[in-house]
Amino acid sequence: MILTVFIFIAGIFLLIGGADFLVRGSSRLAIRLKISPLVVGLTVVSLGTSSPELVVGIKAALSGYPGLAVGNVIGSIIVNIAFILGIASLINPLKVHIRAVKKDSPFLVIMSALGFVFLFDRNLLRMEAAILVLFCILYIVFTGFMAMREKGAEYEDKKVCRTPWLLLIMFIAGGLAALLVGANLLVKGGIDLARFFGVNEEIIGISIVAVGTSLPELASSVVAAIRKESDLAIGNIIGACILNIGFVLGISGLISPFSVPLLKIDDLLMMFLVGFLLFPFLKSNYVLSRKEGVMFVIIYVIYIFFLWI
């Protein structure tokens, strides 16, 4: 019991420390490269924080449990947008880069719509999976291309970052490693504690395990909000959601086309709804306000409530 509590607490500390290192390193990287922190959040940070979902998805596909892969993706997107962005905006209203409104959030809506359409018949064909992966790759390439075009004038007035490249890489890589290890320890400790107190296995899976793979996004976005790095917080979540649909779901389907007969259309609708709502919320005065954050959190709480009853 004492070891379980220690593992749980160690996971929390690793998440907090890893998130702080990741945000610090990422913001300095953006200054060093003279590109928007949003782009770093959409690519470097989101690729790292999405790795737990990717690992779970691939393991589930190889083990013949496609429902786990699909549920992981749908649940993570709902958690990322409704809960994590909601909490982050409650800490500090998040100022929105115009690029997030004009390019990134509309693309998230497109990816959510593709995921909804492809899974509506509760099957994912290899061709559909390939389309998701292709769209995701094109998005990453397009993001990198636009970052190179936009760099320069907009960031000339920013203070110069003299942190050595090796130290920047160590900040980011070390932060990501701590996040992933911390998330794994927190989930393991949480499951063991829940079992010790006699909590139902199904509730453990829906709550601790489902939220567990999103803990890196939660930690990094909350720390970014505290440090008023709004672009990193928003970019991390949008990028992670796009990668979840494109890479996690797509690669899982490429490994083994699957059928999920027990998939509920209500869950698919919720995934699309939160992705769709994000666009007008971000466009509203280019700020994700506390009021909108409260709405997101309420939506998530209501969804979880009806999921359990």
N, C-alpha and C positions, 0 to 999 in steps of 0.2 A: 504493500500500500504506500509506504514512504517513498519507494523507488518510483512508483507511478506518479505521485505528486511531483517529485523532483523532475521527472521527464516532462510533465505537463508545463511546469514553470520554466524549465530550460527552453522549451519550444517557444514560449511567449517572449523570453528575452532575446532569443535568436531572431525571431520575426521582427521585433522592434529594432534591434541593432542592424540587422541585414537591410531592412527598409531604409534606415537612415543613411547607411553607406551607399546604397543603390541610388537614392535620390540625390545625395551630394555629388556622387560621381557623374550621374547623368546630367545634372544641371551644369556642371563644369565642362562636361564633354560638349554640350550644346554651345557654350560660350567659346570653347576652343575651336570648334568647327565652324562657328559663326552661322549656325542654323537654329531654327526654332526648337525650344525644348519639347514642343508638341510632337515634332518629327521623331525625336529621340524616344519619347514615350510611346509613340505608335509603332516603333520598330524594336530598338534594343530592349527597352523595359518590358514591353508586352510579350516579346518573344521569350524572354526569361521567365516572366511570371506565369506564362501559359504552359510551361513545360510539364507541370504536374498533370494537367488535363490531358496533354498529349500522351504522356506515359500511361495514364489510366486507360485512355481510349485504345491505344495499341495493344496493351495487355488484355483488355476485354475482348478485342477483335480476335486476337490469336487464341484466346481461351474459349471462344465460342459463346461469349456473353455480350451480344450486341446491345441489348437493352441497357446495360451499364454504361456503354460508350455514349449512346444517345441521351440517356438521362443525365449523364455527367455534363454534356454540352449544353442541353436545354437549361438545366439547373444552374450551371455556372453563369450563363448569359443573364438569367433573371437575377441572380445574386449580384453579379458585377454592376449591372445598371441600376436596378431598383434599390438594392441595399447599400452597396459600397459607394456608388456615386452619391446616393442620398445622404449617407453618413458624412462623407467628405464635404458636401456642400453645407451641411449643418455646422460643421467645424468652422469653415470659412466659405462664404459664397465664392464660387469658382468663375473667374473671368474666362471668357471663351475666345480663342483665336478664331478669326474669320475663316481660316482654312478648315477648321473642324466643322463649321456650319455648311460651307459650300461644297466640300469634297468628302470628308471622312464620315460624318454621320449619315449623309445620303447613301454612301456606299454600304454602311452597316445595315441600313434599311433594305437595300437590294439583297445583301447576303442573307438577312433574316427571312426575306420573302422567298428566296431560293430554297433555304432550309425548310421552310414551311411547306412549299409546293412539293419538293422532293420526298418529304416524309409523310405527306398527307395520306398516302395509301399504305403507310406503315412499312414501306420497303425502301431500301436505298440501293439502286443499281450501280454497277461499276462505272458506267458512263456518267451518271449523275454525280458520283463521288469525284470523278476526274474533272468535271466542270467546276466543282467547288474548289478543288486544289488549284486549278488553273486560274480562276478568278482571284484567289488569294495571292498567288505568285505575281500576277499582273499588278495587283494593288501594291505589293511591297516594292516592286520595280518602279512603279509610277511614283510612289512616295519618295523613294531615293532620288529619282530623276528630278522631281519638283524641288526637293531639298537643295540640290546642287544649283538649280536655276534661281532659287529664292535667296540663297546665302549672299551675304555681303552687306548691302546698304542698310537694311533694316536693323542690323546688329552691330554696326560700326561703333555706336556710342556705348555699347556694353563694356563693362570693365574687362580688362584683359585677364585671361586665365593662364597662369604660368605653371600650373601643376604639370609635372612630367607625364608623358604619355603612359609610361609603365605604371605609375602610381594611379592614374585614371582607370586603367584596365584592372588593376588590383582592387580599386574601390568597387567598380561595377561587378566584376567576377566574384569577389568576396561577398558583396552584398547579396547577389543572386544565390550563391551557395548557402549562405546563412539562412536566407528566406526558405529555400527548398528543404533544408535539413530541419529548420524550425517548424515548418508546416507539418512535416512528417512526424516529428516528435509530439507536436500538439495534438494531432489527430490520434496517434497511438495512445498517448496518455489520456485523452478525452474518452476514447472508446473503452479503455480499461477501467476508468473511473465510473463511466456510465454502467458498465456491466457489474461493477462492484456494488453499486447502489440499486441494482435490479431494474434498470431502464430497459424497456422493450427493444429488441434487436432492430425492428423496423424503424423505430424512432431514431435510433443511433444512426442508421444508414441515411435517412432523410435529412437529418440535421447535421451531425458532426462530420460524416464522411462527405456529404454533398457540398457543404460549405468549406470543408478542409482543403480541397484543391483550389479554392479561390482565396485562401488566406494570404498568399503572396501579393495578389492584387489589392486585398483589403489593407494590408500593412503598408505597402508602398504608396497607395493612394491617400491614406489617412496621414502619413508622414508628409507627403507632398502638400496636402491641404494645410497642415500645421505650419509648414515652412513657406506657405503661400506660393507654391510652385503649381499653379492651376493647370498649366499646359501639360505638365507631367502626369498629373492626376487624371485629367480627361483623356489624354493620349493613351495612357496605360490601359484604361478601361475599353475605349473604342477599339484599339488595336487588339486587345486580348479577345474581345467578342468576335471580331472578324477572323482571327486566327482559330478560335474554337470551332467556328462553323466551317471555315475553309480547310484548315489543316487537320484538326482533331477528328471532325466528322468525316472529312474527305479521305484522309489517309486510312482511317478505320474501314471505310467502305471499299477502298482500293484493295486493302489486304483481304477482305472477305465481304462481298455483297451480302446484305442481311435483311431479315424481316423481323419487325418488332410488333407482333400482334396485340400486345397489351398497352402499346403507346396511346396515351390519351390526347385527343385533339385539343382539349382545353389547355394542356401544357404547351403545345405548339403555339396556340393563340396567344398565350401569355408571353412567350418568348418574342413573338412578332410585335405584340403591343408595346412592351417596354422599349424595344429597339425603335419603334415608330415614334413613341412619345418623346424620346430623347431629342429628336430633331427640333420640334417646336420649342422645347424647353431651352435648348442651347441658343436658339435663334432669338428668344425673348430677351432683348436688351443686351445680348451677347454675355449673359451672366446666368449661371445655374444658381438660383437664389435658394435661401433657406426654405422659403415657402414651397418651392418645387421639390427640394430635397425631402421635406416632410411628406409631400404627396407620394414620392417614390417609395419611401419607407413604409407608409400606410398600405400602398399597393402590395408590397412584399409581405407584410404581416398578414393581410387578408388572404393572400395566395397560400401562404404556409398554413394558416388556420383551416382553410377549406381542403388543403391537401391532407391534413391529419384526421379530419372528421369523416 
